Amino acid sequence: MQLWWQKKIIVGAGMVGSLLLVLESVLGTLAWPTYKIGPYPIAMLTAKGTPYELGFRMLQLIAGILILVTLIALIRYATETKKVKFNRDLRLLSLFWLVSLVLQFVWPITLDVAITVTPISIRDVIFGIVIICLGASLIQLGRSAQTNHFGSLSNAVTLLGILYILFNFLAYVVTLIGWPVNGFLDVMANDVVAVAMGFISWYFMRLAES
């Protein structure tokens, strides 16, 4: 009898969530011309008081939940196949993904913070720590994937984890310098982590039963 976590529709849910996250910036520019990818972070779309705040917050939440469903299914897979290290690293990735998802939903920035350079806040510090932990968990997952002979998965998530941390760091640096490209780098970071989650989903969907 086929179990829920073996179904392609469950393992592939993360691909749908990944696509929604990648499309977020595109939908933002189409729905709200005030939002510009270059100078403004993608968090501007969910900032308090913006016209489409609720819509984009719900989009992020739905996409995040779809990815989380896939990660939970893969944890069950790793448990059943006794891949101990891979299981541990999937759990860490799921934890940091959940923390990131919850924080983004319950603690959006204000519009003035999105469009101006402001002093470092407690929110910036907390989100920075979560970003580093999420990127590091992708890199660690890549290492355990290599141990379990998931070669292409290992290479992809390791590279994407490094790029995720790098793009977020560069976005912070150019914001301090005053260059109007922090929004572009922020979108790149968002897309990189979305692609990482989508690739994980796609990789195991090929192995899942229909």
NORPE-V947542 format. One record per run of one state. SS is the DSSP state (H for helix, E for strand, - for the rest). FROM is the first residue (numbers start at 1). LEN is the number of residues. Records with the same first field share a line. If there is no record, write none. Layout:
SS: FROM-LEN / FROM-LEN
//
This chain:
-: 1-3 / 12-1 / 32-10 / 47-1 / 49-4 / 81-3 / 107-3 / 116-6 / 148-3 / 178-4 / 206-3 / 210-1
H: 4-3 / 8-4 / 13-19 / 42-5 / 53-28 / 84-23 / 111-5 / 122-26 / 151-27 / 182-24
E: 7-1 / 48-1 / 110-1 / 209-1
//
